[in-house]
Amino acid sequence: MKADYLEESLLRELEERLLQPDVRKSAKDIMDLLADEFIEFGSSGRVFNKQQIIESLQNEPIQPPGRPHHVNKRIVFSISSQIVALIVAY
């Protein structure tokens, strides 16, 4: 089921914050942005939890200025009244 406009807008805003280099390097900011139950399915098929994402971003090389992460496509849909999925293609 398609997410409503407010859910989609909120998730878009949160995802864009996660793309900011200063946020990506801040474990506290990432902890605040991601739900404890967060799960990411990588393009490789690997599954990552919140702690693994925090650790991965701490070790990520700093993105050079002028080369920000770019989102090609976002799909947001509700799985249930308490679960919303965000699919992002970079």
C-alpha positions as CSV (number, residue, x, y, z in Angstrom):
1,M,0.0,0.0,0.0
2,K,1.4,3.4,-0.9
3,A,2.5,5.6,2.0
4,D,0.6,8.8,2.4
5,Y,2.2,12.1,1.5
6,L,3.2,13.1,5.1
7,E,5.0,9.7,5.6
8,E,6.7,10.0,2.3
9,S,7.8,13.6,3.0
10,L,9.1,12.8,6.4
11,L,11.1,9.7,5.2
12,R,12.5,11.8,2.3
13,E,13.7,14.5,4.7
14,L,15.3,11.9,7.1
15,E,17.0,10.1,4.2
16,E,18.4,13.4,2.9
17,R,19.8,14.1,6.4
18,L,21.5,10.7,6.4
19,L,23.3,11.7,3.1
20,Q,24.9,14.8,4.7
21,P,28.6,14.1,5.4
22,D,28.6,15.5,9.0
23,V,25.6,13.4,9.9
24,R,27.1,10.2,8.4
25,K,30.1,10.7,10.7
26,S,28.1,11.3,13.8
27,A,27.1,8.0,15.5
28,K,24.7,10.0,17.7
29,D,22.9,11.6,14.8
30,I,22.5,8.3,13.1
31,M,21.2,6.7,16.3
32,D,18.6,9.5,16.5
33,L,17.6,9.1,12.9
34,L,17.3,5.3,12.6
35,A,14.8,3.2,14.5
36,D,16.2,0.5,16.8
37,E,14.5,-2.1,14.5
38,F,16.1,-0.6,11.4
39,I,17.1,-3.1,8.7
40,E,18.9,-2.3,5.4
41,F,19.0,-4.7,2.5
42,G,22.1,-3.8,0.5
43,S,22.3,-4.1,-3.2
44,S,24.6,-7.1,-2.6
45,G,21.8,-8.9,-0.8
46,R,23.5,-8.5,2.6
47,V,21.3,-7.4,5.5
48,F,22.5,-4.8,7.9
49,N,21.1,-3.7,11.3
50,K,21.3,-0.3,12.9
51,Q,24.6,-0.9,14.7
52,Q,26.2,-2.3,11.6
53,I,25.2,0.8,9.6
54,I,26.6,3.1,12.3
55,E,29.9,1.2,12.3
56,S,30.0,1.2,8.5
57,L,29.4,4.9,8.2
58,Q,32.1,5.7,10.9
59,N,34.6,3.9,8.6
60,E,33.3,5.4,5.3
61,P,35.7,7.7,3.5
62,I,34.7,11.3,3.6
63,Q,32.9,12.3,0.4
64,P,34.8,15.0,-1.4
65,P,33.2,18.5,-1.6
66,G,31.1,18.9,-4.7
67,R,30.4,15.1,-4.9
68,P,27.4,14.5,-2.6
69,H,25.6,11.3,-2.5
70,H,22.8,11.4,-5.0
71,V,19.5,9.6,-4.9
72,N,18.2,8.4,-8.2
73,K,14.8,7.1,-7.1
74,R,12.8,6.6,-3.9
75,I,9.8,4.4,-3.3
76,V,7.9,4.6,-0.1
77,F,5.1,2.2,0.9
78,S,3.3,1.1,4.1
79,I,3.7,-2.5,5.1
80,S,1.4,-2.1,8.1
81,S,0.1,0.7,10.3
82,Q,3.5,0.7,12.1
83,I,5.9,-0.3,9.4
84,V,6.9,1.8,6.4
85,A,9.5,0.7,3.8
86,L,11.7,3.1,2.0
87,I,13.5,1.8,-1.1
88,V,16.3,4.0,-2.3
89,A,18.4,3.7,-5.5
90,Y,21.7,5.6,-5.5
